[in-house]
Amino acid sequence: MSKRLQVVVDDAELRRYEESAEALGLSLSAWVRSALRAAEREVARGDVDHKLAAIRDAFGKSFPAPDIDTMLAEIEQGYLSPKTP
């Protein structure tokens, strides 16, 4: 479901945003959605220390994984195998 978002900007800002959108061949709405998504990705989510601790913990473990050539061969074999319902 889509929702409408109203953002108040001054005339000069609006002109710059319209020019930026036009330069990319986008509507102003599409440009704004893209800019909002990019801005959202810049915001850190969650506790960084907790994430780093999880990565360090996983790095110290040994998981049963074959070498890359074996893994790729297994993937290829899966694609070639008949599908079961």
C-alpha positions, 0 to 999 in steps of 0.5 A: 500500500502506498502512502502520500508524503508531503514535504515542504521546501522553498522555491529554490530547493524545489527548482534544484530538485527538479533540475536534478531529477530531469538530469537523470531522466526521472520524475521528481517523485521518482528522484525523491524516492531514490534520494530517500532510499539512499539516505536511509542506507546511510543511517546505521541500524542496530548496535555496531558493537553487537554486529562486530562481535557476531562477525568475530565469533563466526570468523573463529568457527569452522563450518563444513563447507567444501572448496569453491570448485566443489561448491560450484559443481554441486550448484550446477548439479542442482540446476541439472537435476530433475525437479521434484514436486 
